[in-house]
Every structure is written in structure tokens, then in C-alpha cells.
Amino acid sequence: MTIEVTNTSGQLVPSAEITSLMRFAMKTLKLNPECDLAIGFIEDEAMTELHIKWMDEPGSTDVLSFPMDLPEFEGDIVTLGDIVISPTFAAAQAKTAGHSSEHEIYILATHGLLHIIGYDHAEPEDERIMFALQVEIVENWKRTQ
């Protein structure tokens, strides 16, 4: 499996932990361990540009997902896509939520992966399911650390 983590944000980020978490999440979600995934940590200004360009929404955001290939069958090997995270935005959200920036980044990376494989939170029930799953994955991963 190739999980590529890049950091052009100028902030310290938990790269090794994100790789571990994504491996755990992919296994939990029954994705082939040979699937490719890229995670980029970027400056808030770059996130603002992506948010405007791809979501047609003003300002920055915490995480964006860019799916490539969806596995049709359990065990398919595909390039899942890219997840980009703004550590600056994540730090502000973490402060508001009352937890660490690292925990917020773990939630955001998992959230991004769930979007890549088709989860959404446009409807209240879908949001409840997706948010509960991302918390469950992160908490279960933390127990293995």
C-alpha cells in the first residue's frame, strides 16, 4: 500500500501517525491494503484557493477530498485519491472543540477517507452515520497505539 504524506504547510504535523491511522482505517473499511492514497498538509491560503475552485465556497476549510477510483468489489486495488488538510484551520477547530490539534487532524484525515469512498453528510442521518464512524475509527486506532 502506498500512503504518501506530504507537508508544505510550514507546520509540524503527525505524518507517521497519519500513515498508521490510514492503514488502520483502510483495514477497518475493508479496502485492499495495496490501494494508493495521498494526504497533503497545506497552507491555509492554498486551502482557500482549492475551496473556492472546487467547492465554489469562499474562505478556507479544514479538509478536502479528491476521489480518484472507487473500488467496485471488496479487495479491488485502486488509487483512492487525495486528501488535503489545513493544519492552521484544524488547530483553530481543535481549540473550539477542546481537544488537541493532532486529534483534530486524525478526525479530519479519517473524514477525508470516508468522503473518498462515498460517505457524505448532506442529510442529517448520513451525517450521524459518517461522524460516528470517523470517531469510532480514530478511537479504535488510538487503542492500538
C-alpha positions in Angstrom: 0.0 0.0 0.0 1.2 3.4 -0.8 0.2 6.2 1.6 2.0 9.3 0.7 2.0 12.1 3.2 3.4 15.5 2.2 3.6 18.6 4.2 4.0 22.1 2.6 2.1 23.9 5.4 5.1 25.0 7.4 3.5 23.5 10.5 4.5 20.4 12.4 2.1 17.5 11.6 1.9 13.9 12.8 2.9 12.3 9.5 3.9 8.9 10.8 0.7 8.7 12.9 -1.4 9.7 9.9 0.1 6.9 7.9 -0.6 4.4 10.7 -4.2 5.7 11.1 -4.9 5.5 7.4 -3.6 1.9 7.3 -5.8 1.1 10.2 -8.8 2.9 8.7 -8.4 1.1 5.3 -8.3 -2.2 7.0 -11.4 -1.4 9.1 -13.2 -0.3 5.9 -12.1 -3.5 4.1 -10.1 -1.7 1.5 -7.3 -3.5 -0.2 -4.0 -2.7 1.5 -2.5 -2.2 -1.9 -4.7 0.9 -2.6 -2.9 4.2 -3.0 -3.8 7.3 -1.0 -2.2 10.7 -0.8 -2.5 13.1 2.1 -1.2 16.6 1.9 -0.9 19.2 4.6 -1.1 22.6 3.0 -1.0 26.3 4.0 -4.3 27.9 4.7 -4.0 30.2 1.7 -3.7 27.3 -0.6 -6.7 25.6 1.0 -8.7 28.8 0.4 -7.8 28.6 -3.3 -8.8 25.0 -3.5 -12.0 25.6 -1.6 -13.1 28.4 -4.0 -12.0 26.5 -7.1 -13.5 23.1 -6.3 -16.4 23.8 -3.9 -17.3 27.3 -5.1 -17.3 28.4 -1.5 -15.5 31.4 0.0 -12.7 31.1 2.6 -10.7 28.3 3.8 -11.8 24.9 5.1 -10.4 22.1 7.2 -10.2 19.2 4.8 -11.0 18.5 1.1 -11.1 15.1 -0.6 -10.5 14.4 -4.2 -11.6 10.8 -5.0 -10.0 9.0 -8.0 -11.2 5.4 -8.2 -13.9 3.7 -6.2 -13.3 0.0 -5.5 -16.2 -1.9 -7.2 -15.6 -5.0 -5.1 -14.0 -5.7 -1.8 -10.3 -6.2 -2.4 -10.0 -4.1 -5.6 -6.7 -2.3 -5.9 -7.3 1.3 -6.9 -5.9 4.8 -6.5 -8.3 6.1 -3.9 -7.4 9.8 -4.3 -6.1 12.8 -2.4 -6.9 14.3 0.9 -5.7 17.8 1.8 -5.8 19.3 5.3 -5.1 22.8 6.6 -3.3 22.3 9.9 -3.9 26.0 10.7 -7.7 25.6 10.2 -7.5 22.3 12.2 -5.8 23.9 15.1 -8.5 26.6 15.4 -11.2 23.9 15.3 -9.4 21.8 17.8 -9.3 24.8 20.2 -13.0 25.3 19.8 -13.7 21.6 20.3 -11.5 21.3 23.3 -9.1 18.7 22.1 -5.6 18.6 20.6 -4.7 19.7 17.1 -3.3 16.2 16.5 -6.7 14.6 17.4 -8.4 17.1 15.1 -6.1 16.1 12.3 -6.8 12.4 12.9 -10.5 13.1 12.7 -10.1 15.1 9.5 -7.9 12.6 7.7 -10.5 9.9 8.5 -13.3 12.1 7.4 -11.5 12.7 4.2 -11.0 9.0 3.6 -14.7 8.4 4.2 -15.6 11.0 1.6 -13.3 9.4 -0.9 -15.1 6.1 -0.6 -18.5 7.6 -0.9 -19.7 8.7 2.6 -21.4 12.1 2.8 -23.1 14.2 5.4 -25.5 16.3 3.4 -28.5 14.7 5.2 -28.8 14.5 9.0 -28.9 10.7 9.1 -25.9 10.4 6.8 -24.0 13.0 8.9 -24.8 11.0 12.1 -23.5 7.7 10.5 -20.4 9.3 9.0 -19.4 11.3 12.1 -19.9 8.3 14.4 -17.8 6.1 12.1 -14.9 8.6 11.9 -14.9 8.9 15.7 -15.0 5.1 16.1 -12.1 4.5 13.7 -9.9 7.1 15.4 -10.7 5.9 18.9 -10.1 2.2 17.9 -6.8 3.2 16.3 -5.7 5.1 19.4 -6.3 1.9 21.5 -3.8 0.1 19.3 -1.1 2.7 19.8 
